[in-house]
């Protein structure tokens, strides 16, 4: 099975796709059962979880629209929630807490956290943040400092990270994860310039990010909670949680027994790459046998629309 970066999410597990919420052909699949399921049943099940991961392709508008819809539906059911976002760095939490306390507005949050410089499509997340803010759902930043993750990837891994940078990451970072490393190595081959000799350090950078996000998800669930931990509604790249690997597995290690749900969305041919992005990627081959080795479905629910309907 050959696939390029633009279709990687789809080809990893299904050849079908999704589109905007208003299109009638959109439907849900229960990936454990392999059957269509109603949205009401999906929402009811998500409301039982301690953490709901909504894995995205960062630049697809339809993904953001569905994330907002799901957050609204869970809030309407009265679930105590915390909105956790990969797209914000945890070191900016003091600024975010000012936003949570209604001391600053969204534009000030963006300016004081340098969000526009760190995440180019930050405006796509404004509706999510403002809905959470209006409904007293705290916002929690998840990510590690970008320059630290780059230092791990380019500098030879965690062992060579300077002490002051290592101190910004969780104390416990478990890199002994053969299944996840194999999957990451297969996917990272899409990058034209990746040096095979640096696969290990690149994987360690991914794990460092996963561990940081997991630590902040666990903390966010309990911060300000009254009777029991909040449900973490996690906005995150699909690669960090697919097959229950990555961030999801590290949350389970910190919170044994937590009920998790993983929601995925197909690309529907809507991922657009710039000319420079296209030049930097290549076709890769990931077989069904490769995926079957993981031993579990890619998530719990998949939002789907046939490609023909997405093109309308």
ABEGO torsion letter per residue (X at the ends): XBBBAAAAAAAAABABBBBBAABAABBBBBAAAGBBBBAAAAAAAAAABABBBBBBBAABAAAAAAAAAAAAAAAAAGBBBBBBBAABBAAAAAAAAAAAAGABBAAAAAAAAGAAAABAAAAAAAAAAAAAAAAGBBBBBABBBAAAAAAAAAAGEAAABBAAAAAABBABBBABBAAAAAAAAAAAAABAABBAAAAAAAAAAAAAAAAAAAAAAAAAAABGBAABBBBBBBBBBAAAABGGBEAAAAAAAABBGBBBBBBBBBAGGABBBBAAAAAABBBBBBBAAAAAAAGBBABABBBBBBAAAAAX
